Amino acid sequence: MKILIVFCLLLSGCSLFRTKPDVSPLPPKASVRAEQEKILQEADAEFEKKNYKLSLEKFESFVQKYPQSIFFAQANLGVAQSYLSLGAWEKAVTSFRTVINFTRTKQPEISAKSLYSSAYCYEMLGNDVRLLATLKDAEALSAYLPEDIRLAELPARLASVYYKLGRELQADRYFQIADRGMSQLRAQEAGKLSKAWIAKTYFQMGGLTSSQLSSENLRSHMESLAKMQVFTLKAIEENGEPWSQRALDNLRRNYMDIWNTIQSWPKESNLDPVAGHKRQVQNQAQLYTDLLTTMERFRTFVAPESQEKNQKVGELLAYLNEMEIKAREFIMNSGVYNDLTPDAKKRQGPRIEGVIRDEK
């Protein structure tokens, strides 16, 4: 029996690896083993058909019925991956933790992959502290991870969370490790890697989850996006479907979620209505300035020939240009541009003079 592990970035599933069942030094009788394998194969078949609720029921039933089985860890792995695919992040984490406790010593390859997958749950939950701790635990077992994860995806995800936490030195180091790792993978498999594989790997290196954006974490998210979007761009440029399209959708969603979070920026409750509104507008103007800086960083990553030859890149740049027009108009009409700090004015740049006031 083989159990499929799914790493679902932003509701998009992709197979990472398959694991073989545990083989005990003292296996059960052939008839018992065959019966248990059949049950797990049926559960796994439902998972493969994306019938995640049914696969969850079958895996959980096995765990309850056979708590002493040599396949107990594998069944819990099925429970974890089913919860992960259903978006039940906290329950998935609990199940992954059970797997990790059972396999860390005797089957570190399963433990490493479970740690790596459970880190995604913490990302979706917006718990960056637990995300970092789990990724570091996975790094300690990285020798047991598939090469693409060990060399590229894992260091890229570490870079991303370090950027979010404001630890730029560590983030830059892991970013460089990830970039070198991907170059190594492409060099050693020259001509053998499909465009889809390359696009998928870059997508998973740079894809950020924006579902938990709030006024508390917006700035840190933009810091991470500013650096990590280069990997997402490479995924788009590769034209390897379906991952290039997913990369485009992911980056566009990140920018839209940032925009919506700025638009709904809260007023400070300790101020009177007039002062509260003024402070709100000031905060929004400064955040739009930071957003423009993030957009400008993205444009520096785009080669001229990429914009001309790649329709998706052109589509994304057009989308960002429209957003930029609206952001600049808000800044100019807010009346607070002159109140921005010297650094903010410098980031805003001379292009402020060319703002388009009338979108029509």
N, C-alpha and C positions, 0 to 999 in steps of 0.2 A: 504494500500500500504506500502511496505517496500522498503527502498533504501539502497543498498549495498555500504558500504564505503570500498575502496581498498587502502591498504598501500603497494606500490610497491617498495620493496627494490631491487635495481639493476635489474630492469626490471622483477622482479618476483612478481606476485600479490598474496595477501593473504587477506582473508576477516577478518576485525577486528570487525565489529559490524554492526547491523542494527538499524535504527531509525524509530519510528512510526510517522505518519503525525501529524502535529500540529492540535489541536482541539480548535477552538476559542470559547469563551463564547457566541458569537453570530454567529453561523454557518450559511452559506448561505443556500438557499433553496436546498432541497434534489436533485433536478434535476441538479442544477448548480454544486453542490458538486460532484455528480456522474460523470458528464461530465469531470470535471477537474481531478478527480481521475483516470478516464480511460486513459486520455492523459499521466499522469505521470506513470501509470502502463505500458503503451506501451514503454515509454522511458526507464523505469527501466528494462523491459524485454530485450531490445536491449543491455543495459549495462551488464546484466547477461550473455548474449551470446557473450560478448567481442566485440560487434559492437560499439566501443566507439565513432567513428565519427557520427554514426547515433543517438546514445543516446545523444550526445552533441547537435546535431541539434534540437532534440525534446525538450530537457530541455531548451535550449536557446529560442526556439519558445514560450514555455510556459511563460517564464519570461517576454518576450516582450508583449505577448498577455494578461497576467493576472497580472499586477504589484500590484494589490490590493488583490490578492488571499491570503487566509489563508495558502496556500501551497507555498507561494513565497520563504520562506527560504528553504523548501525542494527541490524546483526546482533548486535554486542556489546551493544547496548541490550536486545535480545531475550534474550540470555544472562543479563544482569544481572537483568532482571525475572523470568525463570524461576527463577533461584536465589533471588531475594527471596521469590517465592511458595512455594518449597519450604522456606523457613526456613534456607537455607544462607547465613548472614549474611556470613561471611568471603569466600566465593567471590563473592557478590553485590558486595561492596565492591570486590574486585579488578576485576571486569568494569565496574562503574560508573566506576572510576578510568580504565580504558582509554577509555571513552566521553568522559569529561571532558577527557582529554589531547587527543583528536582534535577536539573541538568547541569548546573554550573560546574560541578566537579567531574562527573563522568561523561557528560556530553557538552563540552563548552561551545561547540559549533552551533548547537541549538540555542544555548543560552545567549550567545553573542547576537544571533539573528533576532531572538525575542527581545533583547534589550534595544536593538536598533529599531524594531517595529514599534515597541512601546513608547519610544521617544517621540514618535509622530503623534501619539495620543496626547502627550503633554503639550506638544506644539498646538494642537487643535484646542486644547483646554486653556491655552494662553499662560501656562505655567512655565516661564522661561528658566526659573531656578531648577526645577525638577528636570526640565528638558536638558539643560547643560549637564547635570549630574548623571543622567541616564546615558547621554552620549559619551561622556567620559568613561563610564563603566563599559560601554560597548568598545571604546577605543582600547581599553585594557585587554580586551579579548579580540582585537581586530585581526589577529593572525588566523582566526577561525571564520572570518567573514569572506564572502566572495571578493575577488580582486577589484572589481569596479567600485564596490562600496568602500572597501578598505583604502584604496588609493585616491578616490575622487569624491564620492558622495558624502562619506562620513566627515572628512576634514572640511568640506564645504558647509555642511550643516553646523559644524562647530564654529566656523567663522561667522556664520549668520547669527547664531545666538550670542556670541561674544560681542558682535557689533551692537546687538540690541541692548546688551548689558553695559555698553559704554567701555568695554575693555578692548580698545583698538589695537594695541600691540599684539595681544594674543590672536585677535581676529585676523589681522594682516598676515600673521605667520601661517595660520591655518588656510587662509585664502590662497597663499602662494603654494602651500603643499597640495591643495586640491587642484590648482591650475597645472602644476607640474605632473601630478598624478594622472590627470586626464591626457596630457601630452604624451606621457609614457605609454598609456593604454593604446592611444592611437598609433604611436610609433611601432610598438611591438606587434600590433595586429594590422599593419599597413595594408590597406586594400581589402581586408577581410570583414571589417565592421560595416554593418548596414547603416544607412542614413537614419533609419528609425531608432536603432540602438544608440547611436551618438546623440540624437535629439532627446531621447528618453533620459539618458544619463545627465546631459546638461540641464534638462528640465528639473530633474530631481536634485541637482546641485544648487540651482538658483531659485527654485519655486518657493515662495513665501506664502504662508497662510495669513489672510487678512480678516478672517471671520471674527476675530476677537479684538478688533481695533476699538480703541476708546480714547478719551482725552488724556488718560493716564499713560498710555503706551504709544501714542501716535508718533512722537518725535523719535523714539528709539526704533520704531518700525521703519520710519523714513531713512534713518541712518543705515539700517541693514539693507534696505531696498536699494539705496544709492550705490552700494558696492556689489551686491549679489545679482543685480539685474543684468550684468554683463553675461552671466552664464545663461540666463533665460533668453537673452538676445541670440546667443550662439545656438540655442535650441531652435529658435524661430528660423534663423538663417540656414540651418541644415536642410530644411524642407524634407524632414523625415516624419511622415504621418503615422499615427494621429498626434504624435507628440509635439510637433511644431505648432499645430493649431492650439493644442492645450497650453503650450507655453505662451502663445499670444493672448489667449483668453485669461490666463493667470495674471500676466503683467497688466493687462487692461483692467482686470478686476481690482488689482492692488491699487492702481491709481484712482479708480472710481471710489473705492472704499475710503481712501485717504481724503478725497474731495468731499465726500458725504460727511466724514467725521469733522472736517473743518467747518463745513456749513452748519452743522448742528452743535458747534462749540458752545459749552454752557456759560451762562453768566455767573459771576461771583456773587453768591447769596449775601455776603456781608456788606455789599455796596448798595446805595440807593439806585433806583431804576436808571436814572440818567448816567451816573458814573458807571454802573454795571454794564450798560450798553456800550459806552465808550471803550471800556476795558475789553469787552468781548470783541469789538471791531479791531482793536489794536492787536489782540492775540491772533485773530483770524488773518490780519494783514501779514503779520510776521510768519505765520504758518504757511500762507500762500507763497511768501518769499522763499521759504525752505523747500516748498514743493517745486517751485520753478528751478531751484538749484538742482534738485534731484532729476528733473527733466533734462536739464542742460548736461548733467553728467551722462545720462543715457545717450544723448545725441553725440557725445564725444566717442562713444563706443561704436557708433554706426559708421562703417566705411561707405564712401560715396557710391561705390559700385553695388553695395548691398541694397541701398535705397532704390537704386535704379532697376536692379534685376529681381529683387524679391518683393512680391506683391504684399506679403504679410508685413514686412518691415515698413513699407510705404504706408500701409493702412494704419499701423500703430503710430507712426510719426504724425499722420494727419489727425489722429485722435488726440494726441498730446498737444498738437498745435491749437486745436479748438479749446482744449482745457486751459492752455496758456493764455489765450486771448481773454477768457473769462476771469482768470486769476489776476492778470495785470489790470484789467478794468476795475476789479474790486479794489485793488491796492490804490489805484489812482483816485477812485471816487470815495474812498474811505476817509481821505483827509488826514491820514495818520502817517503817510510816507515820510514826512519830514521828522517824525518822532522816532523813526527806526534808528537803531544803533549804527555806528560807522561800519561795523562788520556786516550788518544786514544790508546796508546801502551798497557796500562793495559786492555782496553776493547778488543783489538785485541787478547791478550792472547798468551799462549805458542803454540797453535795449528798452528800459522803462520809457524812454522818450518816444519809442515807436508803438506804444500801446494803441490798440484799436478800441475806440470807445463804443462804436456802434456795431454790434454783432450782425445786424442786418445788412 
